[in-house]
């Protein structure tokens, strides 16, 4: 039979490995998002707040209307 002390010791040993790994993962995520935001030419916040109309109102206008990206 397994006593509670050995279960808590195993849990503590696992958490000592998990917490630094989680911190490194979150740091890499934040660094990656910062690099992505710096390198991409699109300002996603402006695209969400003020979306541009990319699709024409009627399909027959699609051939004559240029698509606006900016």
MARBA-3410 file (N, C-alpha, C, O; in Angstrom, 1 decimal):
70
0.8,-1.2,0.0,0.0,0.0,0.0,0.9,1.3,0.0,1.9,1.3,0.7 ~ 0.5,2.2,-0.7,1.2,3.5,-0.9,0.8,4.5,0.2,-0.4,4.7,0.4 ~ 1.7,5.0,1.0,1.3,6.0,2.0,1.3,7.4,1.4,1.8,7.6,0.3 ~ 0.6,8.3,2.1,0.4,9.6,1.6,1.7,10.4,1.4,1.8,11.3,0.6 ~ 2.7,10.1,2.3,3.9,10.8,2.2,4.7,10.6,0.9,5.3,11.5,0.4
4.7,9.4,0.4,5.4,9.1,-0.8,4.6,9.7,-2.0,5.3,10.1,-3.0 ~ 3.3,9.9,-2.0,2.6,10.5,-3.0,2.9,12.0,-3.0,3.1,12.6,-4.1 ~ 3.0,12.6,-1.9,3.3,14.1,-1.8,4.7,14.3,-2.2,5.0,15.4,-2.8 ~ 5.7,13.4,-1.9,7.0,13.6,-2.3,7.1,13.5,-3.8,7.9,14.3,-4.5 ~ 6.4,12.6,-4.4,6.4,12.5,-5.9,5.8,13.7,-6.5,6.3,14.2,-7.6
4.7,14.2,-6.0,4.1,15.4,-6.5,5.0,16.6,-6.4,5.1,17.5,-7.3 ~ 5.7,16.8,-5.3,6.6,17.9,-5.1,7.8,17.8,-6.1,8.2,18.8,-6.6 ~ 8.3,16.6,-6.3,9.4,16.4,-7.2,9.0,16.8,-8.7,9.7,17.4,-9.4 ~ 7.7,16.4,-9.0,7.2,16.7,-10.3,7.0,18.2,-10.5,7.2,18.8,-11.6 ~ 6.5,18.9,-9.5,6.2,20.3,-9.6,7.5,21.1,-9.7,7.5,22.2,-10.3
8.6,20.6,-9.1,9.8,21.3,-9.2,10.4,21.3,-10.6,11.2,22.2,-11.0 ~ 10.0,20.3,-11.4,10.4,20.3,-12.8,9.4,21.1,-13.6,9.8,21.7,-14.6 ~ 8.1,20.9,-13.3,7.0,21.5,-14.1,7.0,23.1,-14.1,6.8,23.7,-15.1 ~ 7.2,23.6,-12.9,7.1,25.1,-12.8,8.2,25.9,-13.6,7.9,26.8,-14.3 ~ 9.5,25.5,-13.5,10.4,26.2,-14.4,10.2,26.0,-15.9,10.4,26.9,-16.7
9.8,24.7,-16.2,9.4,24.5,-17.6,8.3,25.3,-18.1,8.3,25.8,-19.2 ~ 7.3,25.5,-17.3,6.1,26.4,-17.6,6.6,27.8,-17.8,6.1,28.5,-18.7 ~ 7.4,28.3,-16.9,7.9,29.7,-16.9,8.7,29.9,-18.2,8.6,30.9,-18.9 ~ 9.6,29.0,-18.6,10.3,29.1,-19.8,9.4,29.1,-21.0,9.6,29.9,-22.0 ~ 8.4,28.2,-21.0,7.5,28.2,-22.1,6.7,29.5,-22.3,6.6,30.0,-23.4
6.3,30.1,-21.2,5.5,31.3,-21.3,6.5,32.5,-21.7,6.1,33.3,-22.5 ~ 7.7,32.4,-21.3,8.7,33.5,-21.7,8.9,33.4,-23.2,9.0,34.4,-23.9 ~ 9.1,32.2,-23.7,9.3,32.0,-25.2,8.1,32.4,-26.0,8.2,33.0,-27.1 ~ 6.9,32.1,-25.4,5.7,32.6,-26.1,5.6,34.1,-26.2,5.3,34.7,-27.2 ~ 5.9,34.8,-25.1,5.9,36.2,-25.1,6.9,36.8,-26.0,6.7,37.8,-26.7
8.1,36.2,-26.0,9.2,36.7,-26.9,8.8,36.5,-28.4,9.0,37.4,-29.2 ~ 8.2,35.3,-28.7,7.7,35.1,-30.0,6.6,36.0,-30.5,6.7,36.4,-31.6 ~ 5.7,36.3,-29.6,4.6,37.2,-30.0,5.2,38.6,-30.2,4.8,39.3,-31.1 ~ 6.1,39.0,-29.4,6.8,40.4,-29.5,7.5,40.5,-30.8,7.4,41.5,-31.5 ~ 8.2,39.4,-31.2,9.0,39.4,-32.5,8.0,39.5,-33.6,8.2,40.2,-34.6
6.9,38.7,-33.5,5.9,38.6,-34.6,5.3,40.0,-34.8,5.1,40.5,-35.9 ~ 4.9,40.6,-33.7,4.3,42.0,-33.7,5.2,43.0,-34.3,4.8,43.9,-35.0 ~ 6.5,42.8,-34.1,7.5,43.8,-34.6,7.8,43.6,-36.1,8.0,44.6,-36.8 ~ 7.8,42.4,-36.5,8.1,42.1,-37.9,7.0,42.2,-38.9,7.3,42.5,-40.1 ~ 5.8,41.9,-38.5,4.7,41.9,-39.5,4.3,43.3,-39.8,4.2,44.2,-38.9
3.9,43.6,-41.1,3.5,44.9,-41.4,2.1,45.3,-41.0,1.7,46.5,-41.2 ~ 1.3,44.3,-40.6,-0.1,44.6,-40.2,-0.2,44.9,-38.8,0.4,44.3,-37.9 ~ -1.0,45.9,-38.5,-1.3,46.3,-37.1,-2.7,45.6,-36.8,-3.7,46.1,-37.1 ~ -2.6,44.4,-36.1,-3.8,43.6,-35.9,-4.8,44.3,-35.1,-6.0,44.2,-35.3 ~ -4.4,45.1,-34.1,-5.3,45.8,-33.3,-6.2,46.8,-34.1,-7.4,46.9,-33.9
-5.6,47.5,-35.0,-6.3,48.4,-35.9,-7.3,47.6,-36.8,-8.4,48.1,-37.1 ~ -6.8,46.5,-37.3,-7.7,45.6,-38.2,-8.9,45.1,-37.5,-10.0,45.0,-38.1 ~ -8.7,44.9,-36.2,-9.9,44.4,-35.4,-10.8,45.5,-35.0,-12.0,45.4,-35.1 ~ -10.3,46.6,-34.6,-11.1,47.8,-34.2,-11.8,48.4,-35.4,-13.0,48.7,-35.3 ~ -11.0,48.7,-36.4,-11.6,49.3,-37.6,-11.4,48.4,-38.8,-10.5,48.7,-39.6
-12.2,47.4,-39.0,-12.0,46.5,-40.2,-12.4,47.2,-41.5,-13.3,48.0,-41.6 ~ -11.6,46.9,-42.5,-11.8,47.5,-43.8,-12.7,46.5,-44.5,-12.7,45.3,-44.3 ~ -13.5,47.0,-45.4,-14.4,46.2,-46.2,-13.6,45.6,-47.4,-13.2,46.3,-48.3 ~ -13.3,44.3,-47.3,-12.5,43.6,-48.3,-13.4,43.0,-49.4,-12.9,42.7,-50.5 ~ -14.6,42.8,-49.1,-15.5,42.1,-50.1,-16.5,43.1,-50.7,-17.1,43.8,-49.9
-16.6,43.1,-52.0,-17.6,44.1,-52.6,-19.0,43.7,-52.3,-19.3,42.5,-51.9 ~ -19.9,44.7,-52.4,-21.3,44.4,-52.0,-22.0,43.5,-53.0,-22.8,42.7,-52.6 ~ -21.6,43.6,-54.3,-22.2,42.7,-55.3,-21.1,42.0,-56.0,-20.0,42.5,-56.2 ~ -21.3,40.8,-56.4,-20.3,40.0,-57.0,-19.9,40.5,-58.4,-18.7,40.3,-58.8 ~ -20.8,41.2,-59.1,-20.4,41.7,-60.4,-19.4,42.9,-60.3,-18.8,43.2,-61.3
-19.3,43.5,-59.1,-18.4,44.5,-58.9,-17.0,44.0,-58.6,-16.0,44.8,-58.5 ~ -16.9,42.7,-58.3,-15.6,42.1,-57.9,-14.5,42.3,-58.9,-13.3,42.5,-58.6 ~ -14.8,42.2,-60.2,-13.8,42.2,-61.2,-13.3,43.7,-61.4,-12.2,43.9,-61.9 ~ -14.1,44.7,-61.1,-13.8,46.0,-61.3,-13.3,46.8,-60.1,-12.8,47.9,-60.2 ~ -13.4,46.2,-58.9,-13.0,46.9,-57.7,-11.7,46.3,-57.1,-11.7,45.1,-56.9
-10.7,47.1,-57.0,-9.5,46.5,-56.4,-9.7,46.2,-54.9,-10.5,46.9,-54.2 ~ -9.0,45.3,-54.4,-9.1,44.9,-53.0,-8.2,45.8,-52.2,-7.0,46.0,-52.5 ~ -8.7,46.4,-51.2,-8.0,47.3,-50.3,-7.4,46.5,-49.1,-8.1,45.9,-48.4 ~ -6.1,46.6,-49.0,-5.5,46.0,-47.8,-5.0,47.0,-46.8,-4.8,46.6,-45.6 ~ -4.9,48.2,-47.1,-4.5,49.2,-46.1,-5.5,50.2,-45.8,-5.3,51.1,-45.1
END
